[in-house]
Amino acid sequence: MLVHKCAAYHRLVSESDSSRSIFVSLRPDSAIPVRRISDLVPLEESAQPAFKIMRRVPQDRHARQTSQAGSVTGEDGDVSDSAEPSEAGSSAGRSNTAG
């Protein structure tokens, strides 16, 4: 369909045959532009990948400690509250809400 529309726009003759081929030919009054469509669109440069593959040196493997899941000793949050102060705070809040 696009070939037929372009042929009509440039006043070309488009013919179809039984093998589903389309032939386009010039007429005396055809108006083909001097510039090609491929000239209007700039060529794409093949971009190199944006990442760099780094190689590991055998020395680096032994120097780095293995990672651990979860927290490490000393990195836990503040656990100084025991169960009694926590329960006392909860019961005080309940008594204020109850009235």
PyMOL commands that set and color helices and strands:
alter all, ss='L'
color gray80, all
select helices_A, chain A and resi 2-9+37-40+58-63+83-98
alter helices_A, ss='H'
color red, helices_A
select strands_A, chain A and resi 13-16+22-25
alter strands_A, ss='S'
color yellow, strands_A
deselect
rebuild
show_as cartoon
